Each structure stands twice: as structure tokens, then as C-alpha cells.
Amino acid sequence: MSPPTLAVPDTGHDVNDEADAAVSYEQRDGVAVITIERPDVRNAMNQAVFDGLRARAEQAAADDDVGAILVTGRGGTFSSGLDVTIFATGIGTDVEDGRSWIRRLQASFTAYEDIEKPTVAAIEGHCYGGGIQLAAACHVRAVAPSARLSVLERRWGLIPDLGGSYRLPRLVGLGRATELVLTARVVEAEEALAIGLAEVALGGDDPQADAFEHARQLAHGPGSVRRAPRLLRDNLARSRQDALEAEIDVQLANLGGPDFQEAVQARMEGREPTFVGR
């Protein structure tokens, strides 16, 4: 994705003014809505977007009022990929600096995979290159009828290096992921759902409202909803016995938590449970 020689920007993670403007944060009814705010360039990702995404992920993780995260883009587009200006930060000669810079970009997406709260990517319009890699890092992908997804790096003579080579085969299988990387072809919403590149179909009238409602339901779910994504992801790399042991650990946490007791009590009383996410 990047040339071997690049100048490395400052590595701080605080939201500065530029990053604050590039990625907004709003908490509504238990959902942190994190929005890329560059509609004039189809939400192309410059350095400020990457820094803003990571800072907003950390903000959502630390916000006790947040039970789920919705990641989206302003103006009917998720993201058209990397802004080419990101490569014009300067030319250096140190390959290790290049490695550090790419790791910094990768961390901005990995943060959404590692959050102990469900993350949903709400995809409208273009979801290309870096955009599809950000969506792949989220726990669930919801697509509007307008969604168009592409692993676009081939067109620049690059490969997906923001986690795409790791996550895409786990979503769609090795053969399909290879085909998408080699061809850079565009996948529309219906095919994305069919091949496992997306899981939730959004309506065309107000896809953002549909996506928010999906995230809102997750936000008000039991603590098991927060524990499940990591368990499922980590168990992909575990032996069967280790996976079974991990299930036991998580289930004991569920059984010992207040949400299980609330579910039992609500069932006995013939009402809907009110969960606290623990």
C-alpha cells in the first residue's frame, strides 16, 4: 500500500483540531456514531482521518454509556479509500520509518476489531481500498443498496496492507479473497451479502437509520454480546480443546454477571429483560 521510503508523521493519538474535524463522534442511545467527515472527497482517508479514527475508537471504548459503535461516512459514501496526499508527507530513506508509519495506520483499524463492544460498519456508496479494510476490521458490515466494495490497491500497484490480507480470507475464504485482491473488481451489495463480505442488508429509504437501529439493539444487549466477537475471532486460531476451554471461561463470566440473572428473572415475570451490558 505504501512506498518503502516515507517520512513518518508524529505518532500521538490525541484528537487534534484536524483529526477532530475529519472524524466526528456522537453518542446516542448507547451507540457511538463515528463518522468520517470528508464528503467533498468521498471520505478519502488522509492522515487526519486515520488519527481521528483511532482516537474516536479509544473514546468509544472508554465511554461507559456506549454499548455499540457505528462507523460510517458523511454524504452517502463510506470511504473511497486513501487520499493520495497521504503519500506526500515527505520522502525519507529509512525503511524502518516506513514500517512504523504503516503500523500506525494499521492500528487505527485494528482498534475497531479489538473494542470490547460490537462495532458495525454502515456502508453506503463507495467502500474502496482502505475503506473496505476498515469495514473488514469491524465486527459486522451492513450494506445499503448503493454500496460498492472493492479491494482497490491493485490499481496502484499495491497490496492491501491495513489488515485486509488477514481479515478478508476469514470473511469470504482464501480463494474469493485472492480473486478480489487480484482483480480489484467492484462488488455490489447483493453479492457482498451472498459471499459473506457483508452480513446485514439495509433498506434504501434511510439506510443510516436502519444501521443505527441495528447498532442500538446491540448496544442494549447483554454482556455476552460484548464478549462474543473476541471469542469467535480468537477461536479461529485455537485448537479445538483450547477453543472449548475459552468458551467455558466466557460462559462462566456470563453466568456470573447480572444480565443472565436479569434474563432469568424477566422470563419468570413474563417481561422483556433490561440488560446492563455486563
Buried (B, 14 or more C-beta within 10 A) or exposed (E): BBEEEBBBBEEEBEBBEEBBEBBBBEBBEBBBBBBBBBBEEBBBBBBBBBBBBBBBBBBBBEBEEBBBBBBBBBBBBBBBBBBEEBBEBEEBEEEEBBBEBBEBBBBBBBBBBBBEBBBBBBBBBBBBBBBBBBBBBBBBBBBBBBBBBBBBBBEBEBEBBBBBBBBBBBBBEEEBBBBBBEEBEBBEBEBBBEBBBBBBBBEEEEBBEBBBBBBBBBBBBBBBBBBBBBBEBEBEEEEEEEBEEBEEEBBEBBEEBEBBEBBEEBEEEEEEBEBEBB
